[in-house]
C-alpha cells in the first residue's frame, strides 16, 4: 500500500484517471450483474484516491460510491435505502480517512527520515571540514581528558611537542605543558582564557607557548581543549628589535648630548684662552687642571658625535606606523572621555626612519596631547598626515590649553615639565637623525606638533624646514 500511495502522489493525474475509470467500471459491472452486489469493490478506488484527496473530497467520493452501490444493488427496491446509503458512505469514508491518515503519517515519517539523513549528511560534512581545518592548522590543537592524557592532537601539535611522527594520543601532557594539567585540576566550571607559559619538547628543548584554552564537562569528567602557538621566534625577533631600537635611540641621544657638550666646551675654551692673558696664570695649578678638563670634554663630545654618525639608513611604512599608533592610543583616549579623529591621506609614501623609533615618537606626542586635553571642555585629538611641499608631514593637534613658552618646548630638563622634559627633545633628535624634524606650529586653540619626514624615494638630502 505504501508503494501505491507513493506512486499516486508522484503521478496525481494518472491516479485521478485510474480512480475514475475503476469506479465507473465497478458501477458498470454492478449494473450488469443483477444477481449479486459488487458494491464492496468501491473500496479499491477509495483506497487509491484517499492518499491524494482532502477530507471533504474523500467524503464526497464516499457518498458517490455509497449511492452507486445502492442504485445497482439487487435489494435496492426494498425499504431502507437511505439507511443503506448512509452506512455504505460511512464505511467508505472511514476507509478513506484511515488511508488518508496513514498516508499523512507515512509522509511525516518520510520527511523526518529525510531531514535526519540531511542533518547527518551536514554533520558529516561539518566534521570533515572541521577535521581538515584542524589537520591543516598551523596552530597546535589538542584535547586533554581529566587524567591529563592527550585524546586528539593534530600534526602541528606533534611537531610542536617534538614527537617525530609518533602518535600523541595517550601522551601525558604534564611532561610538556604542565600548566594545562593544573587548569584541569582546578577547573570547576567551563573556563575560557589565554595564558603564556613555558613548554618543553620531547628532546628537552624549551619554548615559549601562547595558549588559548577552554574546559568543558563530559560524563567522564572535565576535559580541556587547547590551541597552542610557539612564540619563541616572535620573542627572539621582538627582543632583538627592541635591543636594536634601544641602541639606535641611545646613539642618537648620545649624539645630541655630545653636541650640547661640544658647544659648552667651545665656550669654555674661549674663556680659558681669555684667562691666559693674565700674568703668571700659566703656572697656576687650577688653571692647568681647567684646561685638562676642557680638553677631556672636547674628546667626549667628539667621541659621542662620531658614534652618532655611525647609523644605517632605514625605511618605514608610515601608514603601518600610524595604524599601530591608532591601536595603542585609541583605548586610552576613549578612557579619558576624549575622542580622536584620523585624517590620513591615501597613498602615503615610504619615509626615511626606523619603524620602532617613529612609533615611539608618535606615542610620545599622542600622550602629551592626551595630558593637554585631560582638563579641557572639548576633548579632541586630531591626527593628520599628508604630503606638503615634497615633505611627508604628520600633525598632532589637540584642543587643550595650548603652550605658554613654545621656545622652551625642546629644551631638556626644562622647569615646569611634567617629568624630565626629555620626551620632545629626544623625539626631535630621533627625527633629525633621519633627516626629518619635529616642530611646534602655533594655532588659535590648543597646540599642534608637526612631524616632518623625508620620503624614502627622494634621492636628495634636505634640511628641515
C-alpha positions in Angstrom: 0.0 0.0 0.0 2.9 2.4 0.8 4.2 1.9 -2.7 0.7 2.6 -4.2 0.3 5.7 -2.1 3.8 7.0 -3.0 3.1 6.3 -6.7 -0.2 8.1 -6.6 1.4 11.2 -5.0 4.1 11.3 -7.7 1.6 10.8 -10.6 -1.6 12.6 -9.5 -3.2 12.9 -12.9 -2.7 9.2 -13.5 -4.2 8.4 -10.1 -7.3 10.5 -10.7 -7.8 8.9 -14.1 -7.4 5.4 -12.9 -9.7 6.1 -9.9 -12.5 7.4 -12.1 -12.2 4.6 -14.6 -12.1 2.0 -11.9 -15.2 3.4 -10.1 -17.1 3.5 -13.4 -16.0 0.0 -14.3 -17.2 -1.3 -10.9 -20.5 0.5 -11.3 -20.9 -1.0 -14.8 -20.2 -4.5 -13.5 -22.6 -4.0 -10.6 -25.3 -2.8 -13.1 -24.7 -5.8 -15.4 -24.7 -8.4 -12.6 -28.1 -8.3 -11.1 -27.8 -11.5 -9.0 -25.2 -10.2 -6.6 -23.9 -6.8 -5.4 -20.3 -5.8 -6.2 -20.5 -2.5 -4.2 -17.8 -3.6 -1.8 -15.3 -3.2 -4.6 -15.6 0.6 -4.4 -13.1 0.2 -1.5 -10.4 -0.1 -4.1 -10.8 3.3 -5.8 -11.4 4.8 -2.3 -8.0 3.5 -1.1 -6.3 4.6 -4.3 -7.7 8.1 -4.2 -7.5 8.8 -0.4 -3.8 9.5 -0.5 -4.2 12.5 -2.8 -7.7 13.8 -1.8 -8.6 16.1 1.1 -11.1 15.0 3.8 -14.0 16.8 2.1 -13.2 15.3 -1.3 -13.0 11.8 0.4 -16.4 12.3 2.0 -17.9 13.4 -1.4 -16.3 10.4 -3.2 -17.5 8.0 -0.5 -21.1 9.4 -0.8 -21.0 8.9 -4.6 -19.8 5.3 -4.1 -22.4 4.7 -1.5 -25.2 6.0 -3.8 -23.9 3.9 -6.8 -23.7 0.8 -4.5 -27.3 1.3 -3.5 -28.6 2.0 -7.1 -27.1 -1.1 -8.6 -27.8 -3.4 -5.6 -30.3 -6.3 -6.0 -32.1 -5.1 -2.8 -32.5 -1.5 -4.0 -36.3 -1.6 -4.3 -36.8 -2.8 -0.7 -37.3 -0.3 2.1 -34.3 1.2 4.0 -32.4 2.6 1.0 -31.4 5.8 2.8 -30.0 3.9 5.8 -28.0 1.6 3.5 -26.6 4.6 1.6 -25.6 6.2 4.9 -24.0 3.0 6.2 -22.1 2.5 2.9 -21.0 6.1 2.7 -19.8 5.9 6.3 -17.9 2.7 5.7 -16.2 4.0 2.5 -15.4 7.3 4.3 -13.9 5.6 7.3 -11.7 3.5 4.9 -10.7 6.7 3.1 -10.0 8.6 6.3 -7.9 5.7 7.6 -5.9 5.6 4.4 -5.5 9.4 4.4 -4.3 9.4 8.0 -2.0 6.5 7.2 -0.6 8.4 4.3 -0.1 11.5 6.4 1.8 9.6 9.0 3.9 8.0 6.2 4.7 11.4 4.8 5.7 12.7 8.3 7.9 9.7 8.8 9.4 10.0 5.4 10.1 13.7 5.9 11.6 13.1 9.3 13.9 10.4 7.8 14.8 12.7 5.0 15.6 15.6 7.4 17.5 13.2 9.7 19.5 12.0 6.7 20.2 15.6 5.6 21.2 16.5 9.1 23.5 13.5 9.3 25.0 14.5 6.0 25.5 18.1 7.1 27.0 16.9 10.3 29.3 14.6 8.4 30.4 17.4 6.1 30.9 19.7 9.1 33.0 17.1 10.8 35.0 16.6 7.6 35.6 20.4 7.3 36.5 20.7 10.9 38.9 17.8 10.6 40.5 19.4 7.6 40.8 22.7 9.5 42.3 21.0 12.5 44.8 18.9 10.5 45.9 21.8 8.3 46.0 24.5 11.0 49.5 25.9 11.8 48.4 26.1 15.4 48.9 23.1 17.6 45.4 21.8 18.6 44.9 19.1 21.2 42.3 17.9 23.7 43.1 16.5 27.1 41.0 14.4 29.4 40.6 14.7 33.2 43.6 12.4 33.7 45.9 14.7 31.8 46.2 12.4 28.8 46.0 13.7 25.2 42.9 12.5 23.4 43.3 14.2 20.0 46.3 16.1 18.5 46.9 17.4 15.0 50.2 17.3 13.1 51.2 20.7 14.3 50.8 19.6 17.9 53.0 16.6 17.2 55.7 18.8 15.6 55.4 21.3 18.5 56.0 18.6 21.1 58.8 17.1 19.1 57.3 13.7 18.7 58.8 13.0 15.3 55.7 11.4 13.8 54.8 9.4 17.0 51.1 9.5 17.9 50.3 12.0 20.6 47.2 10.1 21.8 47.6 8.9 25.4 50.6 11.2 26.0 50.9 12.7 29.5 50.6 16.5 29.0 52.4 17.0 32.3 55.7 16.3 30.6 55.3 19.0 28.1 52.8 21.6 29.2 52.1 21.1 33.0 50.0 24.3 33.2 47.2 22.5 31.3 47.0 19.8 33.9 46.8 22.4 36.6 43.9 24.1 34.8 42.1 20.8 34.6 42.5 20.0 38.3 41.3 23.5 39.4 38.5 23.9 36.9 35.0 23.6 38.4 33.1 25.4 35.6 33.6 26.0 31.9 36.7 28.2 31.6 37.9 30.2 28.6 41.2 32.1 28.9 44.6 32.7 27.4 47.9 32.0 29.0 51.6 32.4 28.2 53.9 29.7 29.7 57.0 27.6 29.2 56.7 24.4 27.2 59.2 21.6 26.7 59.6 19.3 23.7 60.4 15.6 23.9 64.1 16.3 23.3 64.2 18.7 26.3 64.1 21.9 24.2 62.3 24.7 25.9 59.9 27.0 24.0 57.6 29.9 24.8 53.9 28.9 24.4 50.9 31.1 23.9 47.8 29.0 24.7 44.1 29.7 24.1 42.3 27.1 26.2 38.8 26.2 27.3 37.5 23.5 29.6 34.2 21.6 29.2 32.4 18.9 31.1 31.7 15.4 29.9 30.2 12.3 31.5 33.8 11.2 32.4 34.8 14.5 34.0 36.3 17.8 32.9 38.2 17.9 29.6 40.3 20.7 28.0 40.8 21.9 24.5 43.9 24.0 23.7 45.2 26.0 20.8 49.0 26.4 21.2 51.3 28.8 19.3 55.1 28.6 19.6 56.1 32.2 20.3 59.8 31.6 20.6 60.7 33.1 17.3 58.5 36.1 17.9 60.1 36.6 21.3 63.6 36.5 19.7 62.5 38.9 17.0 60.8 41.3 19.5 63.8 41.3 21.9 66.3 41.7 19.0 64.3 44.6 17.5 63.9 46.2 21.0 67.7 45.9 21.6 68.5 47.4 18.1 66.0 50.2 18.7 67.4 50.9 22.2 70.9 51.1 20.8 69.9 53.3 18.0 68.0 55.7 20.4 70.9 55.7 22.8 73.3 56.5 19.9 71.0 59.4 18.9 70.7 60.7 22.5 74.5 60.5 23.0 75.0 62.4 19.8 72.5 65.1 20.9 74.1 65.4 24.3 77.6 65.4 22.8 76.5 68.3 20.6 75.5 70.3 23.6 78.7 69.4 25.4 80.7 70.5 22.4 79.0 73.9 22.4 79.7 74.3 26.1 83.3 73.1 25.6 83.8 75.6 22.8 82.6 78.4 25.1 84.9 77.1 27.9 87.9 77.1 25.5 87.3 80.7 24.6 87.0 81.6 28.3 90.2 79.6 29.1 92.1 81.3 26.3 91.0 84.7 27.7 92.4 83.8 31.1 95.8 83.0 29.6 96.5 86.8 29.2 96.6 87.2 32.9 100.3 87.4 34.2 101.5 84.3 35.9 98.3 82.3 35.1 100.2 79.6 33.3 101.8 78.4 36.5 98.6 78.2 38.4 97.6 74.5 39.0 93.9 75.1 38.9 94.2 76.9 35.5 96.1 73.9 34.1 93.5 71.5 35.6 90.7 73.5 34.0 92.4 73.2 30.6 92.7 69.5 31.0 89.0 69.2 31.9 88.0 71.2 28.9 90.1 69.0 26.6 88.5 65.9 28.2 85.0 67.3 27.5 86.1 68.0 23.9 87.2 64.4 23.5 84.0 63.1 25.0 81.9 65.3 22.7 84.0 64.3 19.6 83.6 60.6 20.5 79.8 60.9 21.0 79.4 62.8 17.7 81.5 60.2 16.0 79.3 57.4 17.5 76.1 59.2 16.5 77.3 59.5 12.9 77.5 55.7 12.6 74.0 55.0 11.7 72.4 52.9 8.9 69.6 54.1 6.7 66.2 52.8 7.5 62.9 52.9 5.6 59.5 52.7 7.3 55.9 52.3 6.1 54.2 55.4 7.6 50.7 54.0 7.1 51.6 50.9 9.1 53.2 53.0 11.8 50.1 55.2 12.1 47.9 52.0 12.2 49.9 50.7 15.1 49.7 54.1 16.8 45.9 54.0 16.4 45.7 50.6 18.0 47.8 51.7 21.0 46.4 55.2 21.5 42.7 55.0 20.9 41.7 53.0 24.0 43.5 55.4 26.3 41.9 58.4 24.6 38.4 56.9 25.0 39.0 56.1 28.6 39.7 59.8 29.4 36.4 60.8 27.8 38.0 62.3 24.7 37.7 61.4 21.0 40.4 61.1 18.3 40.0 62.0 14.7 42.2 60.5 12.0 42.7 62.4 8.7 45.1 60.3 6.8 45.7 60.8 3.1 45.7 57.7 1.0 48.9 56.5 -0.8 51.4 57.8 1.8 55.0 57.2 0.5 57.6 55.3 2.4 59.7 57.5 4.6 63.2 57.6 6.0 63.2 56.5 9.6 63.1 53.5 11.8 59.7 51.9 12.3 60.0 51.4 16.0 61.5 54.9 16.6 58.7 56.6 14.6 56.2 54.6 16.7 57.8 55.8 19.9 57.8 59.4 18.7 54.1 59.3 17.7 53.1 57.7 21.1 55.0 60.4 22.9 53.2 63.1 21.1 49.8 61.4 21.5 50.3 61.1 25.2 51.4 64.7 25.5 48.2 65.7 23.7 46.2 63.4 26.0 47.5 65.1 29.0 46.8 68.5 27.5 43.1 67.8 26.8 42.5 66.0 30.2 41.0 69.1 31.8 39.6 70.7 28.6 35.9 71.1 28.0 36.1 69.9 24.4 38.5 66.9 24.3 39.5 66.3 20.8 42.8 64.9 19.4 43.3 65.2 15.6 46.0 63.3 13.7 46.6 64.5 10.2 49.0 63.0 7.7 49.8 64.0 4.1 52.4 65.3 1.7 53.1 69.0 1.7 55.9 70.8 -0.2 57.6 67.4 -1.0 57.7 66.6 2.7 55.5 64.0 4.5 54.0 65.8 7.4 52.1 64.3 10.4 50.3 66.7 12.7 49.1 66.0 16.2 46.6 68.7 17.1 44.7 69.0 20.4 42.1 71.3 21.9 43.9 71.8 25.2 45.1 75.0 26.9 48.0 75.5 24.5 51.7 76.1 25.1 52.8 79.2 27.1 56.5 79.1 26.1 56.9 77.4 22.7 60.6 78.4 22.6 61.4 76.1 25.6 59.5 73.1 24.3 62.5 71.2 23.1 64.8 72.1 25.9 65.8 69.1 28.1 65.3 69.3 31.9 63.1 72.4 31.5 61.4 73.7 34.6 57.7 73.0 34.9 57.8 69.9 32.7 55.5 67.1 33.8 58.5 64.7 34.0 62.1 65.3 32.9 61.2 67.3 29.8 63.3 64.9 27.7 60.4 63.5 25.6 60.2 66.2 22.9 64.0 66.7 23.0 64.7 63.0 22.2 61.8 62.8 19.7 63.2 65.7 17.7 66.7 64.2 17.9 65.5 60.9 16.6 63.7 62.5 13.7 66.6 64.7 12.8 68.9 61.7 12.8 67.0 60.5 9.7 66.7 63.9 8.0 63.3 64.8 9.5 62.3 67.3 12.1 59.8 68.0 14.9 58.4 71.5 15.4 55.6 73.3 17.1 53.1 75.1 15.0 51.0 77.9 16.5 47.3 77.5 16.3 44.3 79.6 17.5 43.2 76.9 20.0 45.2 74.2 21.7 48.6 73.1 20.4 49.9 71.4 17.2 53.1 69.4 16.8 54.3 68.7 13.2 56.5 65.7 12.4 58.4 66.2 9.1 59.7 63.1 7.4 61.8 62.7 4.4 60.3 60.5 1.6 62.4 57.4 1.1 62.3 57.7 -2.7 63.7 61.3 -2.5 67.4 61.0 -3.6 68.5 64.4 -2.4 69.0 65.3 1.2 67.5 68.5 2.5 67.5 70.4 5.7 64.4 70.6 7.9 62.1 73.5 7.1 
